[in-house]
Amino acid sequence: MISKIEVATTATLVSAAKERTWLMLQNQSDTPIFLSFDGTASVTIDSGGSPGIRLAPWETITTDDSAGRFTGNNLPIYAIHGGTGTKVVALHEA
């Protein structure tokens, strides 16, 4: 199932800690969104002290663990943006 998560200008939990075999994230907004895959909620935008991984507007990233080699793939994912209001990230994971 695809979920749409509203991301705020403060760190927002996108996905709780769980084992994942694959993950797809899409920024469905006009503003870059910054992601933290290490379980920390201290993710910031570019100008902050802990900049996240930048996901450009309408960019999609995917990852899979089909070979079972990923470690630490069960950490929570957080996101933040530097615009106004909330922005949407689409999440599909299994």
N, C-alpha and C positions, 0 to 999 in steps of 0.2 A: 504494500500500500504506500502511496506517495502522500507525504504530509507536508503542509505548508506551515512554516514557523515564522512568526513575526519577530524580527530582530530589532532591538532598540539601540540607543546610543550608549548604553551600559552593557556589560557582558550579559548575554542571553544564552541560556542552556538550549542547545539545538537538539542534542540527543544524549540521553542518560548513558551511564556506563553499561555496556553489554558486549558480548562476543559478536563480532561481525564477520561474515564471510565476504561481503561486498558492500559498497557504499556509493551513492550518487548524490551530489549536492549541486544545486543550480541557484545562482543569484537571479531572482526574478524582479530586479529593481533597476533603477537608473543610477545607483550609487554603489561604489565598491564596498564590499563586506569583507571583514577580516576574521579568519577562523583560527581557533586554537584546538589542536588535536592531542595535546598532552595532558588534558584534564584540568588545566588551570583556568580559573575565571578571571585572571589578571590580563587577559588579552586586550591590546590597544590598537588604535589606528596607526598609520605610518609614523606620525609625529610622537607617539607615546614611547614609553620605556620597554614595552613587551609587544612589539608589533606582530600581529597575526599573519597568517598566510592570506594574501590578497586574492579575492575572487571578484573579478571585474563584472560590471553589469552584463547580465545574460550569459555569463560564462558558466560552464558545467565542468565539474571534476568527477572522476570515477576512480575507484580502486577495488581490487578484489584480492582475496586470499585463497584462490583456488588450489594452490600448492600447499597450503597450511604452513607457510614459512613466516608469516607476520607475527610479531610479538608485541604485546602491549596494545593490541587492537581493541581493547575493551574499555578504554578511557572515555569519559564524557567529552562532548564537542561543544565548544562555546563560540559565539560570534558577536561582533559589534560593528557598527558603522558610524561614520562621521557626519552624516547628513542631518536631516530633521525628521521627526516623526518615527514611524517604524517602516522597515523594509522587509521583503519576503524572501525566504530561502526555501526551496523545495528539497525535501529529503526523501530518499528511497534507500532502504538498507535491509539486509537480511543476515 
